[in-house]
C-alpha cells in the first residue's frame, strides 16, 4: 500500500506544480484572443474583389457554395464564426491564400 500512496502523492505534487506553471515542459503561455468581427455584405464583396476573385473562385477557396457567397454579398445571410475569422485574416493579408497554397496563380 505504501507504493500506491507514494505514487498518488507524487502525481498530486506534479499536478500542483503543473498548475503553477513550474514544470519546464509545461510552461503556460497567456494568450489574448481578438474578438471575431462580424463582416457585412460590403465587407465580403470588398475582400473578394481585393483578392481579384469571382464569386465562384472565392467560394471554392473558402470551402463554401457560390450561393453562400451570393447570400453574404446580397445581405440575405451573414458569415458565421469561422467564416468571419477567415474573412478577417483575408482582409489583413491578401496573400494568405497563396502563401498557404490554397490558390496558385497561373
Secondary structure, DSSP 8 states (H G I E B T S, - for coil): -HHHHHHHHHHHHHHHHHHHT-SGGG--------------HHHHHHHHHHTT--HHHHHHHHTS-HHHHHHHHHTSS---HHHHHHHHHHHH-TTHHHHTTS----
